[in-house]
Structures are given as C-alpha cells and as structure tokens.
Amino acid sequence: MADKIIENNQVSIVGEIVSDFMFSHEVFGEGFYMVDVSIKRLSASADRIPVMISERLIDVTQDYKGEFIQVTGQFRSYNRHEEKKNRLVLSVFAREVTFVEEEEDKVKSNQIFLDGYICKPPIYRKTPLGREIADMLIAVNRPYGKSDYIPCISWGRNARFTSGFEVGGHVQIWGRIQSREYVKKLEGEVTERRTAYEVSVSKMEYLE
C-alpha cells in the first residue's frame, strides 16, 4: 500500500545548487536540511526550487554551490503558522540524490506526476490579452493518513477543461514545478517579496 501511495506523487529534477544547507527539522534522530536548486526553463529564466534532503543522503556540512544535482522524490506541503494564519509551504522531498555533470536535456530536467483529488472549486479566468488560466488545489494522499496540498495552474484548453472539475473529483496531472515571485501586502504600506510554488500542467486526466 505504501508503495502505491508513493507512486501517486513523483518528482524528478536536475539543477544547480544555489544555496547553503539550512537545518529544517529532526525525526527520530535523522536531520533534514533545505537547499535551493535552480532549474533552467526553455526560456532564458529559471525556477528556484526548495529541496528537503536527509543528512543520510548527502554530507550537509559541505558547500556544493555551483554543483549540479539530480533529485527524485515527492512534492510535499505543510502548514506554517505565521501572521495569525497558516501558510502553505512547499518543497521537493528527496528520496534519491545524485551529482551529475550538468543539465543535459532541459525538457526532462523538471518533471512531476500527481494523482489526487480536487480540494476547492477551480478558479478560471482570462488575462487582459485573452489567455485562459485556471488554478486548482489538489490533495495527494501520503501514508499514515496524511495528504499534501499542491497548487496547480493550467492554460488554454487545459484551463477550460479544469473549469468543469468538481470538488472531490479524481485527477492525474503531468507537468513541471515552477517558482513565481509576488509582492505580499502586509500591514499599512508594508510589503514583502515572496516566492510561490505551483505545478504547471502540461497534461491531465479527470478520472471521476
């Protein structure tokens, strides 16, 4: 059963380490650390994706900035309580880590597959230029009764398709993880630049 649940959330990324390792938390004596990995897009830009790695997979005391790494694992979420409300925090949970020469095939350097359920009514809209976009939040089951909540975004024909999904509907999604900077308005005139993470959908199937 656990293997089947692992299969419903699969991530494979290849990118450049661009930060130091920062301690996150410890579970049964095993330390977990966060590191940022930069992954080139087909355009000139790049996505900066946070990766959670166990100290048992890599020597977290070393400086690996500039090294290229391949990570397979899962896209996970947890709620962090701040500013009197919960904030969804997303990262790639590494199961296997390998150092590589560099990104060879940009198309395959960022892949994700999710099998989950619609949590909220999808939000369908059009940009001022008429481009169709739809946002949805899906719950992907984890072992021991837990779930990860993953924001997904689709465009065009996929966005129209998404707009008809109902809460509780079963979906499978193929795509890539992307990062997006935005400005969060705090109290008064105070703002803060933040980064959001979501799955950019390239293909989907609605199963129920």
N, C-alpha and C positions, 0 to 999 in steps of 0.2 A: 504493500500500500504506500509506504513512504517513497519508494522509487517512482511510483506513478505520480505522486504529488510533486516530486522534484521535476518531473518531465513537463509539468504544466507551466513552468517558468524557467526559460533557458536563455542565457545571455552569453555572447562571445564578442569580446572587444580586443582590438590591438591598437596601442597608442604609446605616447611618450609620457613618462613620469615627470610631472612638473611641480611637485611639492615635496616637502619632508613628510615623514610618517608622524601622525598625531595620534596619541593614545585615545581610544574611544571607550572601551569597557572591558571587563573581565568576566568570563563564565567558567566556573569550575577550574580556576587556576590558569585558564587559557586567555591570553591577552589579544584583543582585537584593535587594529590600528586603521586610520583613514589616510588615504593618499589620493591625490588628484591625477587623473590620466587625461592627456589631451589627444583627441582623435580627429584627424582631418576629415572634412567633408569633401564632396566632389567639387564644391565651390572653393574659394580661397579661405573660407572661415574654418573654424574648428570647434568641437564640443569639448568642454572640460567636465569630465565625469568623475564623481567621488567613488572610490572603491574601498570596501572594507576587507582587510586581509588579516588572517591569523598570524601570530608570531611563529607558528609552527610551519607556515608555508614559505616564509622569507625572513631574512635577517633584518629586522626593522631598525637596527642601530646604524645601518649603512646609509650613505647618501647615494641614491640611484637617479637623481635628476638628470635628464637627458638620455636615460636608457629606455629602450622600447620593450614593452611587456605585452604578453597575450594572457588574457584572463577569461576563464569560463566560470559561470556561476549563475546567480539569480539576481533579479531586480527587486529589492526589498524596501519596505517602508516602515516607519514607526512615528508615533506622535510625540513631539517635544512640546512641553508646556511652556509658553512664553507669552508675555503681554496679555495675561489673563485669558488666553485661549490656546488650543492645541494647534501646532503647526506640523503639517505632514513633511517628514524628512525622508528623502530617497537616496539610495546608494546601491552600487553593484556589490553583492556579497560574493567574494571569490571562493571557489571550490578548488580550482587548479590555476597555478601561475607558472608561466614560462617566459624566460627572457628570449627575445628574438632580435634579428638584425635591425629591422625597421618595418614600417607598414609597406607591404608589397602590393596588395590588392585593396584599394580604398573601398571598393564596393562591399567587400567582405570583412572590413575592419570593425564593423559595428552592426551586430545582428541581435534581434531579440524575438522570442516566441512566447506568447502568453495565452493561456486557456483559462478563462474566468467568467465572471458574472457582472452584469451592469448594476451599479450601486445607486446612481442618480439618473434622472431624465437627461439624455444628451442635450447639449446646447448647440443649436445650429444657427449660423449667422453668415452674413456676406460682408466682405471688406468693401471699402469705398470704390475699389476697382472692379467689384463684382465677383471676386474669388470666393468660393463656398468653403466654409470651415465648420467642423463640428468637434466639440470637446466631449469626452466621456470619462468617467471614472469607473474602473473595473476592479473587482475583488478577486484575487487569485489565492486559492487555498494553500496553506502550508501544513506540515504535520502538526499534531497535537492541538488541533482546533484553532490555529491562528490563521490570519489572512494578511496579504499585502494589498494595499490600495494604490493602484497605478493610474495616473492621469494619462490619457491618450488623446492625440489630435489627428484628424484626418481631413483631407481636402477633396474638392471636386466631386466625382461620382461616389467616392467612399463617404464623403460628408453627407450627401443626400441619403445614402444607404443607412448611415448611422442615425440620422434624424428620426427614423422609424423604429428604433430599438426601444424596448420596454424595460423597466426596472426588473431585475431578476433574470433577464434574458441571458442565454449562454453564448459566449463569443470566443472565437480564436483569432488571434492577431499576430501578424508578422510585421516587423518594421525595424526601427533603429532608435536608440536613446539620444535625445538631443537636450542641450542646455540652452537656456534663454534668460538674458538679463532683463530685469524690470526695476522700476522705482516704486518702492512701498512708501505710502504716505503714513507717517506716524502722527504724533500729537502736534496740533498747530501747523507751523510751516516746516516742521522737521520731516525729512525724507531719508530713505536708506536704500542703497542699491543692493538688490538681492539677485540670486540665480534660481530659476525654476527648472525642474527636470521633467520630461514627459516622453512618451513613446510616439514617434512619428510613424503613422500607419502606412504601410505600402500595400498590404493585402489583409482581408479579413473574411471570416465566415460567421454567419449567425446560425446557431445550431438549434435554438428553440424560439 
